């Protein structure tokens, strides 16, 4: 039976960094929403915020499609994004229907720390992620309130990445390994 790891949470909470490392360590396919959106943006293009939002919707639809194909081939997959509530609800519906085990990492942190990360990465971000312009600290904090751990499902672990070092990553990796082993043992029983 397939296993899903959702990596979600707040902006600049290191979702991509952590999901990429988990993917390598556990030899799992990772569907990273930002990377998919970048490919779509480079291929299709966009001229304004409305078109950019359509790219975001298309990106989520691609993630669901690819996730379903991966699950149907009995493989494990990591899905990474700052999923909105309606997206989490849709994923839950699909995964419940397919009876797939889910482990969710909800990454968060001190709002000031995350905001500084957000600002420092802006110069290097792909244009597809800049359609809103640079958010003010107040807007950034308001956006944080839109993403809640209570909206997540499966086995949920909230991780504070305000201070992130190798030990923090190893703790996360250990949580994922524990989940994968327990679910595998459950599948055997």
C-alpha positions as CSV (number, residue, x, y, z in Angstrom):
1,X,0.0,0.0,0.0
2,X,1.2,3.5,-0.8
3,X,2.2,6.0,1.8
4,X,1.9,9.8,1.4
5,X,3.9,12.4,3.2
6,X,2.5,15.9,3.0
7,X,4.9,18.7,3.7
8,X,3.0,21.9,4.2
9,X,2.8,24.9,6.4
10,X,3.8,28.6,6.4
11,X,5.7,30.6,3.8
12,X,9.5,30.3,4.1
13,X,9.3,27.5,6.7
14,X,11.7,25.4,4.6
15,X,9.2,23.1,3.0
16,X,11.1,22.6,-0.2
17,X,14.4,22.2,1.5
18,X,13.1,19.5,3.9
19,X,11.0,17.7,1.3
20,X,13.9,17.5,-1.1
21,X,16.2,16.0,1.6
22,X,13.5,13.5,2.7
23,X,13.0,12.5,-1.0
24,X,16.7,11.6,-1.3
25,X,16.9,10.0,2.1
26,X,13.9,7.8,1.6
27,X,14.1,7.4,-2.2
28,X,10.6,8.7,-2.6
29,X,9.2,10.7,-5.5
30,X,8.5,14.3,-4.5
31,X,5.9,16.5,-6.1
32,X,6.9,20.1,-5.3
33,X,4.2,22.6,-6.2
34,X,6.6,25.5,-6.7
35,X,8.8,23.5,-9.2
36,X,5.8,22.3,-11.2
37,X,4.4,25.9,-11.3
38,X,7.8,27.1,-12.6
39,X,7.7,24.6,-15.4
40,X,4.1,25.6,-16.3
41,X,5.0,29.3,-16.0
42,X,8.0,28.9,-18.3
43,X,6.0,26.9,-20.8
44,X,2.6,28.7,-20.8
45,X,3.6,32.1,-19.5
46,X,1.5,34.6,-17.6
47,X,0.9,38.3,-17.9
48,X,-0.9,39.2,-14.7
49,X,-2.0,38.0,-11.2
50,X,-5.2,36.4,-12.6
51,X,-3.3,34.3,-15.1
52,X,-0.8,33.4,-12.3
53,X,-3.6,32.2,-10.1
54,X,-4.8,30.0,-13.0
55,X,-1.3,28.5,-13.1
56,X,-1.5,27.8,-9.4
57,X,-4.8,26.0,-9.9
58,X,-3.4,24.0,-12.9
59,X,-0.4,23.1,-10.8
60,X,-2.5,21.7,-8.0
61,X,-4.5,19.7,-10.6
62,X,-1.3,18.3,-12.0
63,X,-0.1,17.3,-8.5
64,X,-3.4,15.5,-7.9
65,X,-3.1,13.7,-11.2
66,X,0.5,12.6,-10.7
67,X,-0.1,11.7,-7.1
68,X,-3.0,9.4,-8.2
69,X,-0.9,7.7,-10.9
70,X,1.9,7.1,-8.4
71,X,-0.5,5.7,-5.8
72,X,-2.1,3.5,-8.4
73,X,1.4,2.0,-9.1
74,X,1.8,1.3,-5.3
75,X,4.6,3.7,-4.8
76,X,5.2,6.2,-2.0
77,X,5.1,10.0,-2.7
78,X,5.9,13.2,-0.9
79,X,3.6,16.2,-1.8
80,X,5.0,19.6,-0.9
81,X,3.1,22.9,-0.9
82,X,1.6,25.5,1.4
83,X,-1.7,23.8,0.7
84,X,-4.9,25.8,1.2
85,X,-7.8,24.3,3.2
86,X,-9.8,23.5,0.1
87,X,-6.8,21.7,-1.4
88,X,-6.2,19.7,1.7
89,X,-9.9,18.8,1.8
90,X,-9.6,17.6,-1.8
91,X,-6.5,15.6,-1.1
92,X,-8.2,14.0,2.0
93,X,-11.2,13.0,-0.1
94,X,-9.0,11.3,-2.7
95,X,-6.7,9.6,-0.2
96,X,-9.5,8.4,2.0
97,X,-11.2,6.9,-1.0
98,X,-8.0,5.1,-1.9
99,X,-7.4,4.1,1.7
100,X,-3.9,5.6,1.7
101,X,-1.9,6.3,4.9
102,X,-0.9,9.9,5.3
103,X,1.8,11.6,7.4
104,X,1.7,15.4,7.5
105,X,4.5,17.6,8.4
106,X,3.2,21.1,9.2
107,X,6.2,23.5,9.2
108,X,5.9,26.7,11.0
109,X,8.1,29.2,12.9
110,X,8.4,32.6,14.5
111,X,6.7,35.1,12.1
112,X,9.6,37.5,12.2
113,X,12.1,34.8,11.4
114,X,10.0,33.4,8.5
115,X,9.5,36.9,7.2
116,X,13.2,37.6,7.1
117,X,13.7,34.3,5.2
118,X,10.9,35.3,2.8
119,X,12.5,38.7,2.1
120,X,16.0,37.3,1.7
121,X,15.0,34.7,-0.9
122,X,12.9,37.1,-3.1
123,X,15.9,38.2,-5.2
124,X,16.4,34.6,-6.3
125,X,12.8,33.4,-6.7
126,X,11.3,32.5,-10.0
127,X,9.1,35.2,-11.5
128,X,6.1,32.9,-11.2
129,X,6.3,33.3,-7.4
130,X,6.5,37.1,-7.5
131,X,3.1,38.1,-8.9
132,X,1.9,39.6,-5.6
133,X,5.1,41.6,-5.2
134,X,6.9,41.7,-1.9
135,X,4.5,41.3,1.0
136,X,4.7,43.6,3.9
137,X,5.4,42.1,7.3
138,X,1.7,42.7,8.3
139,X,0.3,41.0,5.2
140,X,2.8,38.2,5.6
141,X,1.6,37.6,9.2
142,X,-2.1,37.7,8.0
143,X,-1.3,35.2,5.3
144,X,0.2,32.9,8.0
145,X,-3.2,32.8,9.7
146,X,-4.7,31.3,6.6
147,X,-2.7,28.1,7.0
148,X,-3.7,26.1,10.1
149,X,-2.4,22.8,11.4
150,X,-6.0,21.9,12.3
151,X,-6.8,21.7,8.6
152,X,-4.3,18.9,8.1
153,X,-5.1,15.2,8.3
154,X,-3.5,11.8,8.8
155,X,-0.8,11.6,11.4
156,X,0.1,15.3,11.9
157,X,3.4,16.6,13.3
158,X,3.9,20.4,13.7
159,X,7.6,21.3,13.4
160,X,9.0,24.7,14.3
161,X,11.8,25.6,11.8
162,X,12.6,29.0,13.3
163,X,16.0,27.6,14.1
164,X,17.0,24.9,11.6
165,X,20.2,22.9,11.8
166,X,21.3,19.3,11.0
167,X,19.8,18.0,14.3
168,X,16.4,19.5,13.5
169,X,16.5,17.8,10.2
170,X,17.5,14.5,11.7
171,X,14.6,14.7,14.2
172,X,12.2,15.2,11.3
173,X,13.8,12.3,9.4
174,X,13.4,10.1,12.5
175,X,9.7,11.0,12.7
176,X,9.2,10.1,9.0
177,X,11.1,6.9,9.4
178,X,9.1,5.9,12.4
179,X,5.9,6.5,10.5
180,X,7.0,4.6,7.4
181,X,8.1,1.6,9.6
182,X,4.9,1.6,11.6
183,X,2.7,1.7,8.5
184,X,4.8,-1.0,6.8
185,X,4.4,-3.2,9.9
186,X,0.7,-2.5,10.0
187,X,0.4,-3.5,6.3
188,X,2.2,-6.9,7.1
189,X,-0.1,-7.7,10.1
